[in-house]
Amino acid sequence: MAMAKKTGSYNSDINVTPMVDVMLVLLIIFMVITPMLQKGVNVDLAKTKNPIAMEDADKEDAVLVAVERDGKIYFDTQQVSASELTAKVQDKLSSRTDKKIYIKADGRAHYGAVVEVVDDVRAAGVDQVGLLTEQITKPGAGGAVPPATATGAAPGGGQ
């Protein structure tokens, strides 16, 4: 009885299971981390057709004031009353040369509440106030639009 020589065969199929596992883990990590990257309080911003981009609003040291739909005011992530806002802004900006604040107002917030916040911020000695908005996206538009662009008031309260 002769022994047959066994020839080695290689499996050349691609095993995608480890790749799918890694991709799912990365997806979960990004889903958890992305909401943490947003600075300040999350509000539904007003929508505009032609916003002016203000990249400084995304910087780490940008000062944000948020006005929610029900009139609550947040300085960064801390809820404050309208009477406390001017003092908090003055304290925050006292050592800065660039006195610029960005206001994120909910699109359904009362106009009077937003105007009051702008007045309180201007009373604190702020040079420039930026009003953050979102761009209106057309249905069926192929290009993605950045989620948060900004329009702003000129120095001195113009526009």
C-alpha positions in Angstrom: 0.0 0.0 0.0 1.5 3.2 -1.1 0.9 6.4 0.8 -0.4 9.3 -1.2 1.4 12.5 -0.8 -0.9 15.2 0.6 -0.6 18.5 -1.2 -1.2 21.6 0.8 -4.0 23.8 -0.1 -4.5 27.4 0.9 -7.8 29.1 1.8 -7.7 32.3 -0.2 -11.2 33.5 0.9 -11.3 36.9 2.8 -12.6 36.7 6.3 -14.6 39.9 6.8 -15.9 39.1 10.2 -13.0 40.8 12.1 -13.2 43.8 9.9 -17.0 44.1 10.5 -16.4 43.8 14.3 -13.8 46.6 14.2 -16.0 48.8 12.2 -19.0 48.3 14.5 -16.8 49.2 17.5 -15.6 52.3 15.8 -19.1 53.3 14.9 -20.2 52.9 18.6 -17.2 55.0 19.8 -18.0 57.8 17.4 -21.7 57.7 18.3 -20.8 58.1 22.0 -18.1 60.8 21.5 -19.8 63.1 19.0 -22.4 64.6 21.3 -19.6 65.3 23.8 -17.8 67.4 21.3 -20.5 70.1 21.1 -19.8 73.0 23.4 -22.5 74.5 25.5 -26.1 73.7 25.7 -27.9 72.0 22.7 -30.7 74.1 21.2 -32.6 74.1 18.0 -31.0 77.1 16.2 -33.0 79.4 14.0 -32.6 78.7 10.3 -31.4 81.3 7.8 -30.8 81.3 4.0 -27.4 83.0 3.8 -25.5 82.8 7.1 -22.0 84.2 7.5 -19.5 81.6 8.6 -17.9 82.3 12.0 -15.2 79.7 12.7 -14.2 81.4 16.0 -17.5 80.1 17.5 -16.1 76.5 17.4 -12.8 77.4 19.2 -12.1 76.0 22.7 -12.1 79.5 24.3 -15.2 80.8 22.7 -17.7 82.3 25.1 -21.3 81.0 24.4 -24.6 82.1 25.8 -27.6 79.9 25.0 -31.3 80.9 25.2 -33.7 77.9 25.3 -37.3 77.9 24.0 -38.7 78.4 27.5 -36.5 81.4 28.2 -33.8 79.7 30.3 -30.4 81.3 29.9 -27.1 79.3 30.0 -23.7 80.8 30.2 -21.5 78.0 28.7 -23.2 75.0 30.4 -24.3 76.8 33.6 -27.9 78.0 34.0 -28.0 81.7 35.0 -30.7 84.3 35.5 -30.9 87.4 33.4 -29.7 89.5 36.3 -26.6 87.3 36.8 -25.6 87.2 33.2 -24.0 90.7 33.0 -21.7 90.0 36.0 -20.7 86.5 34.8 -19.8 87.9 31.3 -17.8 90.7 32.9 -15.9 88.2 35.0 -15.2 85.9 32.1 -14.0 88.7 29.7 -12.2 90.9 32.2 -8.8 89.4 31.3 -9.4 89.1 27.6 -8.6 91.7 24.9 -11.0 90.1 22.4 -14.4 90.8 23.8 -16.6 88.6 21.6 -19.6 86.5 22.6 -21.7 84.0 20.6 -25.4 83.6 21.3 -27.2 80.4 20.5 -30.9 81.1 20.6 -33.6 78.5 20.0 -35.6 79.3 16.9 -38.8 79.2 18.9 -37.5 81.3 21.8 -39.4 84.5 22.5 -37.8 87.4 20.6 -38.0 89.6 23.8 -35.9 87.0 25.7 -33.2 87.0 23.1 -33.1 90.8 22.9 -32.8 91.0 26.7 -29.8 88.6 26.6 -28.2 90.7 23.9 -28.8 93.8 25.9 -27.3 92.2 29.1 -24.3 91.0 27.1 -23.7 94.5 25.6 -24.1 96.0 29.0 -21.1 93.9 30.2 -18.9 95.7 27.7 -18.8 93.1 24.9 -17.5 94.5 21.6 -18.9 91.9 19.2 -22.0 89.7 19.5 -22.5 86.8 17.1 -25.9 85.2 16.7 -25.5 81.5 15.7 -27.9 80.0 13.2 -28.2 77.0 10.9 -28.4 77.2 7.1 -31.7 76.2 5.5 -31.1 73.0 3.5 -33.0 72.4 0.3 -34.6 69.0 0.0 -32.8 66.8 -2.4 -29.6 68.9 -2.3 -26.6 66.6 -2.9 -24.1 68.5 -0.9 -23.9 68.3 2.9 -24.2 71.6 4.7 -22.3 72.3 7.9 -24.7 71.9 10.8 -23.8 75.2 12.7 -22.9 78.3 10.8 -23.3 81.7 12.2 -24.5 85.2 11.4 -23.4 88.1 13.6 -23.9 91.7 14.5 -21.2 94.1 13.5 -19.1 95.8 16.3 -21.2 98.5 17.8 -24.5 96.7 17.4 -25.0 97.3 13.7 -26.8 95.1 11.2 
